[in-house]
Amino acid sequence: MIPSVLPTYNRAPLAFVKGEGAWLTEADGRRFLDLGSGIAVNALGHAHPALVKALTDQAQNLWHVSNLYVIPQQQALADKLVDASFADTVFFTNSGTESCELAVKMARKYFYEAGQPERVEILTFDGSFHGRSSAGIAAAGSEKMIKGFGPVLPGFVHLPFGDLDAVRAAITDRTAAILIEPVQGEGGIRPVPDADLKALRQICDENDLLLILDEVQCGMGRTGRLFAHEWAGITPDIMMVAKGIGGGFPLGAVLATERAASGMTAGTHGSTYGGNPLGCAVGSTVMDHVADPAFLAEVNRKSALLRQKLEGLVADHPDVFEEVRGAGLMLGLKCRVPNVDVVRAGYDNLVITVPAADNVIRLLPPLTLTDEDITEAFTRLDRAATAVAAP
Ligand SMILES: Cc1ncc(COP(=O)(O)O)c(C=O)c1O
């Protein structure tokens, strides 16, 4: 009999009932160190007092009004995002998938309005992940995601990851944009080298293409800069954000330049919940923390500390781990044994990690984790690795 919850997830037998900082308490009372943050969502950890206050204060006054009206909390968050980024304008969504939908629509509308309606194709890369909608799975293009869900939405050209020559060769008079995650998340924590991001920006400029960055997982301070592309010294035309921006409240956004967004006039797009007062009150508070240079400096310091510990872990367990990779607090351990075995051994040793493609386990801890949490992370991962090596 089918479970009452549609069984599209292979769930671990863990039911958490409380969260505090980087710690989760299971129904049976066990305390787990959370190095997953709900897959890069709880950027400020669990139950951060400032977020609890922002949410409850707003809840006392007004939860939701339609986008048919002015929403001051939305205006405030948009202003903060515009001030802190390349963007001139922001549309709020409820998820990364929805941000992907708008990014694709926006790019196509731009060329439609520019008198080039044939320019609809978007170049994407192997191993990418942009969500589970029809456009999201078509953009990623992997067999695993699209099989059985045809007809696949046309207009995406899939290229090998890291192959700039393939990008240049794929550009035709139908090409509209390049869509890429600066650090692939689901694909196995694969950073795009700064030089490649610079080259992609240049290719877009030379061919009048739009550069769309998917920073749903790697944005909002995760890599130690507010947005990951800042490391490469480039800016996109359109950027997708979600996950960390809501700190656990379902919130996403598409940021864009005035030029790229110029086709999106009244009536061309919408969302019932996107940017409602509750979500934006929380998102604004997340922004106040994450955009603070002192906060980002701490992310970088803690990243160096965690990375150093993980390098030690790899050296101590060469049969279990191959390498550490990633940026900031978006780190991956490439495994020599099945990654799911390591994740499971982590559960047994009260530490949560997240599997990814390419046999990687992901460490996406709250950006607020403490130095003591990092020491504890090493201890627990070390025990998990020992258990996997000698089952
Ligand atoms: C890079 C990237 N884009 C898009 C998405 C989809 O976001 P959501 O699950 O919020 O729809 C994800 C989710 O994992 C992601 O990592």
Ligand as a Chemical Component Dictionary entry (heavy atoms), coordinates in Angstrom:
data_LIG
# 
_chem_comp.id                   LIG 
_chem_comp.type                 NON-POLYMER 
_chem_comp.pdbx_formal_charge   0 
_chem_comp.three_letter_code    LIG 
# 
loop_
_chem_comp_atom.comp_id 
_chem_comp_atom.atom_id 
_chem_comp_atom.alt_atom_id 
_chem_comp_atom.type_symbol 
_chem_comp_atom.charge 
_chem_comp_atom.model_Cartn_x 
_chem_comp_atom.model_Cartn_y 
_chem_comp_atom.model_Cartn_z 
_chem_comp_atom.pdbx_ordinal 
LIG C1 C1 C 0 21.661 24.709 -7.429 1  
LIG C2 C2 C 0 20.217 24.410 -7.162 2  
LIG N1 N1 N 0 19.277 24.953 -7.952 3  
LIG C3 C3 C 0 17.964 24.739 -7.737 4  
LIG C4 C4 C 0 17.535 23.934 -6.706 5  
LIG C5 C5 C 0 16.068 23.699 -6.485 6  
LIG O1 O1 O 0 15.676 24.363 -5.332 7  
LIG P1 P1 P 0 14.333 23.945 -4.560 8  
LIG O2 O2 O 0 14.506 22.558 -4.059 9  
LIG O3 O3 O 0 14.211 24.990 -3.465 10 
LIG O4 O4 O 0 13.210 24.059 -5.518 11 
LIG C6 C6 C 0 18.474 23.344 -5.855 12 
LIG C7 C7 C 0 18.042 22.459 -4.761 13 
LIG O5 O5 O 0 18.780 21.633 -4.286 14 
LIG C8 C8 C 0 19.851 23.590 -6.090 15 
LIG O6 O6 O 0 20.797 23.053 -5.314 16 
# 
loop_
_chem_comp_bond.comp_id 
_chem_comp_bond.atom_id_1 
_chem_comp_bond.atom_id_2 
_chem_comp_bond.value_order 
_chem_comp_bond.pdbx_ordinal 
LIG C1 C2 SING 1  
LIG C2 N1 SING 2  
LIG C2 C8 DOUB 3  
LIG N1 C3 DOUB 4  
LIG C3 C4 SING 5  
LIG C4 C5 SING 6  
LIG C4 C6 DOUB 7  
LIG C5 O1 SING 8  
LIG O1 P1 SING 9  
LIG P1 O2 DOUB 10 
LIG P1 O3 SING 11 
LIG P1 O4 SING 12 
LIG C6 C7 SING 13 
LIG C6 C8 SING 14 
LIG C7 O5 DOUB 15 
LIG C8 O6 SING 16 
# 
